[in-house]
Amino acid sequence: MNSPVAVADGAGQGTAPATWLTDEQGRELLLDMIPRVRTLRNVTFVLQLAVLLGCAPWLGWWTPAPLVVVGVLFGVCERRMAHVRRPEVLYAGAWLSTLVAITVGAAITGGPTAPCTIWYALAVSSLPGRFTTRGIVAGVAAALALLLGVGLVDDAGAVASRPSLVLFPGMLVVGVALFGWAHMHTEVAQRAEAVMDPLTQMLNRKALVTRAAELAQQARLTGRPVGVVLGDLDHFKAVNDGAGHQVGDAVLRDVAFRWRLSLRAYEMAYRLGGEEFLVLLPGATLLEAEEVAERLRQSVGAAPVAGQAVTMSFGVASSEDGDPFDFDTLYARADLALYRAKRGGRDRVCGGPGEPAPILAEAA
């Protein structure tokens, strides 16, 4: 078989459980966004600093200090995020420091009349795409609470006589969050349609290309292995021919569902086409990949699938022992192991060293 990545191109540490701030996939997206938005974020910091310095004769020469502190915190946060189990918590702490800085600046430069209160909206604009809806709501609530607190504590009389002092910036905060939330969900939906197999709701070849490239970079940095589990339904053509393609489709959907139940959140599964599926296992040795494959094999064969007695064969490979991760090479090893499983009687897991040269030639 050809490598699915080649076809499509022709076209540390354990993972922590999800938190209310984000899930495992959101956590990966958060880490992926750091280098992508760093330049724009730094430009924003410089523009804010220029504005504060330009207004310093009227507002005070101390006003840039909170912004500098926030910039330092974000720099430290970014360097640490790739090395902690819950980077979203670290980022949330750095983000909260921006609210504190805005609040301090507003309290000292005029309370509800301070011009920097509109910067609460700028802070909120960075929440969508990094946190779940609950995280966004919590961030908006925190910004609104501090905005109202600055007004009431510093000059409640001014707020009572001119509610627009807090209503206008508050409306801006909520509006920016809503537009960002809508844009985030639209983008997520479009991305899901592009990388999801419509029949099984598993990730497709396009998603596999992207993930394989990410793992290649991670493996070069960490030196950790990557496991590949390649599974193929046994005698699936007989199911289509004997029971019909509708039943065949139901079998594929049910197999995908059993895989999702058997796999952990960070063990990403892909449908390559037809009855062939694949799992990428970051950090997995050959033995660990074989254990995952055996778990999947048992989940498929434990009971009839869509009314059909179905079994599955698996080929396993891993880039352990210091080998660099190259997906095409690893896929070829798993494919040969799958061939040995089919040739050996099906409904089994094969991995480890390849067969002797004559058998490999026959497989080719």
C-alpha positions in Angstrom: 0.0 0.0 0.0 1.1 3.6 -0.5 1.7 5.8 2.5 -1.4 7.9 3.2 0.8 10.9 3.8 2.5 10.5 0.5 -0.9 10.1 -1.2 -2.3 13.1 0.5 0.8 15.3 -0.1 0.5 14.5 -3.7 -2.6 16.2 -2.9 8.3 14.1 27.7 5.5 13.6 29.5 2.0 12.3 29.9 -1.0 14.2 28.7 -3.0 15.8 31.5 -6.8 15.4 31.6 -9.0 18.1 30.1 -9.8 21.2 32.3 -12.7 23.5 32.2 -10.5 26.0 30.3 -9.8 23.7 27.4 -9.7 20.1 26.2 -6.8 18.0 24.9 -7.2 19.2 21.3 -7.6 22.8 22.5 -4.5 22.5 24.5 -2.5 21.5 21.4 -4.1 24.4 19.5 -3.1 26.8 22.2 0.6 25.6 22.0 0.4 25.7 18.2 -0.8 29.3 18.3 2.1 30.6 20.4 4.6 31.1 17.5 1.9 32.0 15.1 0.7 35.1 17.0 3.9 36.1 18.8 4.8 38.7 16.2 1.4 40.3 16.2 1.2 40.3 19.9 4.6 41.9 20.3 3.5 44.6 17.7 0.4 45.2 19.9 2.6 45.6 23.0 4.9 48.1 21.2 1.9 50.1 20.0 0.4 50.2 23.5 3.8 51.2 25.0 4.1 54.0 22.4 0.7 55.3 23.3 1.4 55.3 27.0 4.8 57.0 26.5 3.1 59.6 24.3 0.5 60.3 26.9 2.9 60.1 29.9 3.2 63.9 30.3 -0.6 63.9 31.1 -1.1 60.5 32.6 2.2 60.0 34.4 5.5 58.6 33.5 4.8 55.5 35.6 2.0 54.3 33.3 4.2 52.1 31.0 5.4 50.1 34.0 2.4 47.7 34.3 2.6 47.0 30.6 6.3 46.1 30.8 5.5 43.7 33.7 2.8 42.1 31.6 5.1 41.7 28.7 7.7 40.0 30.9 5.1 37.6 32.3 3.9 36.6 28.9 7.5 36.0 27.8 8.2 33.7 30.7 4.8 32.0 30.2 5.5 31.2 26.6 8.9 29.7 27.4 7.3 27.5 30.1 4.1 26.4 28.4 5.7 23.7 26.3 7.1 22.1 29.5 4.1 21.9 31.7 1.1 19.5 31.7 -1.6 22.2 31.8 -0.3 25.1 29.7 -3.7 26.6 29.6 -3.5 27.3 33.3 -0.2 29.1 32.9 -1.6 31.2 30.0 -4.7 32.1 32.0 -2.5 33.4 34.8 -0.6 35.6 32.3 -3.8 36.8 30.8 -5.3 37.7 34.2 -2.2 39.9 34.7 -3.3 42.1 31.8 -6.6 42.7 33.5 -4.8 43.6 36.7 -2.5 46.0 34.9 -5.5 47.7 33.2 -7.3 48.0 36.5 -4.3 49.5 38.2 -3.8 52.0 35.4 -7.5 52.9 35.4 -7.7 53.3 39.1 -4.8 55.8 39.2 -5.6 57.8 36.1 -9.2 58.7 36.6 -11.2 55.6 37.5 -14.3 55.3 35.2 -13.1 58.2 33.1 -9.7 56.7 32.5 -9.1 56.1 28.7 -7.4 52.7 29.3 -10.7 51.1 30.3 -11.4 50.3 26.7 -8.3 48.0 26.8 -10.4 45.4 28.6 -11.9 44.6 25.2 -8.4 44.2 23.8 -7.6 41.6 26.5 -10.9 39.8 25.9 -10.2 39.6 22.1 -7.4 37.0 22.8 -9.7 34.5 24.6 -11.6 32.9 21.6 -9.5 30.2 20.0 -7.6 29.5 23.2 -10.3 28.6 25.7 -13.6 26.8 25.8 -16.9 28.7 25.9 -16.8 28.4 29.7 -13.3 29.9 29.7 -14.4 32.8 27.5 -17.5 33.5 29.7 -15.3 33.5 32.8 -12.8 35.9 31.2 -15.6 38.3 30.1 -17.1 38.1 33.6 -13.8 39.0 35.2 -13.2 41.9 32.8 -16.7 43.3 33.4 -16.4 42.9 37.2 -13.1 44.8 37.2 -14.5 47.5 34.9 -17.5 48.0 37.2 -15.3 47.8 40.3 -13.0 50.5 39.0 -16.0 52.8 38.4 -17.8 52.2 41.7 -14.8 52.2 44.0 -13.0 55.1 42.4 -15.9 57.4 41.6 -19.4 55.9 42.2 -21.0 59.3 41.8 -19.6 59.8 38.3 -20.9 56.4 37.3 -24.3 57.1 38.8 -24.6 60.4 36.9 -23.1 59.0 33.7 -23.7 55.2 33.4 -22.2 55.3 29.9 -18.8 55.5 31.5 -19.0 51.7 32.2 -21.9 50.7 29.8 -20.0 51.7 26.7 -16.7 49.9 27.4 -18.7 47.0 28.9 -20.7 46.7 25.7 -17.4 46.8 23.7 -16.0 43.9 25.9 -19.1 41.8 25.3 -19.3 42.6 21.6 -15.7 41.7 21.0 -16.1 38.4 22.9 -19.3 37.5 20.9 -17.8 38.2 17.5 -14.6 36.3 18.5 -16.7 33.4 19.8 -18.8 33.2 16.6 -15.7 33.4 14.4 -14.0 30.7 16.4 -16.9 28.3 16.1 -17.3 29.0 12.4 -13.6 28.3 11.8 -13.8 25.1 13.9 -16.8 23.9 12.0 -15.1 24.6 8.6 -11.9 22.9 9.8 -13.8 19.9 11.0 -15.6 19.5 7.7 -12.2 19.6 5.9 -10.5 17.0 8.0 -13.3 14.7 9.1 -14.4 11.5 7.3 -18.2 12.1 6.8 -19.1 8.4 7.3 -17.3 7.5 10.4 -16.6 11.0 11.9 -12.9 10.0 12.2 -10.1 12.2 11.1 -9.1 11.8 7.4 -5.9 11.7 5.4 -5.7 15.5 5.3 -5.6 15.6 9.0 -3.1 12.8 9.1 -0.7 14.8 6.9 -0.8 17.8 9.3 -0.4 15.6 12.4 2.5 13.6 11.0 4.4 16.8 10.2 3.8 18.0 13.8 5.0 14.8 15.3 8.1 14.8 13.1 9.0 18.2 14.6 8.2 17.1 18.2 10.2 13.9 17.8 13.3 15.8 16.6 13.1 18.0 19.7 12.2 15.4 22.3 13.9 12.3 20.9 10.8 10.3 22.0 9.4 7.5 19.8 6.2 7.6 17.8 4.0 4.5 17.3 1.8 3.6 14.4 -1.1 1.1 14.6 -2.5 0.1 11.2 -5.8 -1.8 11.2 -7.8 -3.5 8.4 -11.1 -5.3 8.6 -11.0 -8.9 7.7 -13.1 -10.1 4.7 -14.9 -6.7 4.5 -15.7 -7.3 0.8 -17.7 -10.3 1.8 -19.8 -8.1 4.1 -20.5 -5.7 1.3 -21.2 -8.4 -1.2 -23.3 -10.6 1.1 -25.2 -8.0 3.2 -25.1 -4.9 1.0 -23.2 -1.6 1.2 -25.6 -0.1 3.7 -24.7 -2.8 6.2 -21.0 -2.3 5.2 -21.3 1.4 6.0 -23.0 0.6 9.3 -20.1 -1.8 10.2 -17.6 1.0 9.5 -19.5 3.4 11.7 -19.8 1.0 14.5 -16.1 0.0 14.3 -15.1 3.7 14.4 -17.4 4.1 17.5 -15.7 1.1 19.3 -12.3 2.6 18.5 -13.3 5.9 20.0 -14.4 4.1 23.2 -11.2 2.1 23.4 -8.7 4.9 22.6 -7.6 7.7 25.0 -8.1 11.3 24.1 -4.6 11.9 22.8 -4.5 8.7 20.7 -5.7 10.1 17.4 -7.4 7.7 15.0 -7.8 8.2 11.2 -9.7 6.5 8.5 -7.5 6.1 5.5 -10.2 4.9 3.1 -12.2 1.7 2.6 -11.8 -0.5 5.7 -8.4 0.7 6.7 -7.8 2.7 9.9 -4.7 4.1 11.6 -3.7 5.4 15.0 -0.7 7.7 15.8 0.8 7.2 19.3 3.2 9.9 20.4 5.8 8.6 22.8 4.8 4.9 22.3 7.3 2.1 22.1 6.6 -0.9 19.9 5.3 -2.9 22.9 3.0 -0.1 23.9 1.7 0.3 20.4 1.1 -3.5 20.3 -0.9 -3.2 23.5 -3.1 -0.5 22.0 -3.6 -2.6 18.8 -4.6 -5.6 20.9 -7.1 -3.5 22.8 -8.6 -2.3 19.5 -8.7 -5.9 18.1 -10.6 -7.1 21.2 -13.1 -4.2 21.0 -14.0 -5.1 17.4 -14.2 -8.8 17.9 -16.0 -8.8 21.3 -19.5 -8.8 19.8 -21.2 -8.6 16.4 -20.8 -5.3 14.6 -24.0 -4.0 13.0 -25.2 -7.6 13.1 -22.1 -9.0 11.4 -19.4 -11.1 12.9 -16.3 -9.0 12.2 -12.6 -9.3 13.0 -9.7 -7.0 12.4 -6.0 -7.5 11.7 -3.3 -5.1 12.8 0.3 -4.1 11.9 2.3 -2.2 14.3 5.6 -0.2 14.1 7.5 2.4 16.3 10.4 4.7 15.8 12.0 3.7 19.1 15.7 3.1 19.7 16.7 6.6 18.6 15.4 6.3 15.1 14.2 9.6 13.6 10.4 9.6 13.0 9.6 9.4 9.3 6.0 8.7 8.7 6.4 7.1 5.3 9.0 4.7 6.6 7.0 3.8 9.7 3.9 3.3 7.7 5.7 0.9 5.4 6.8 -1.1 8.4 3.3 -1.2 9.8 1.9 -2.1 6.4 4.3 -5.1 6.1 3.4 -6.2 9.7 -0.3 -6.0 8.7 0.4 -8.2 5.7 2.0 -10.7 8.0 -1.1 -10.6 10.2 -3.3 -11.3 7.2 -1.0 -14.0 5.9 -0.9 -15.6 9.4 -4.6 -16.2 9.7 -6.1 -12.7 10.4 -7.7 -11.4 13.6 -4.2 -10.8 15.2 -1.6 -8.1 15.9 1.8 -8.3 14.2 4.8 -6.0 14.8 8.5 -6.1 15.4 11.2 -7.0 12.9 10.2 -7.6 9.3 10.0 -10.9 7.6 12.9 -12.4 5.6 13.6 -10.9 2.2 11.6 -13.4 0.1 8.4 -12.8 2.0 8.9 -9.0 1.9 9.3 -9.3 -1.9 6.1 -11.3 -2.1 4.3 -8.6 0.0 5.6 -5.9 -2.3 
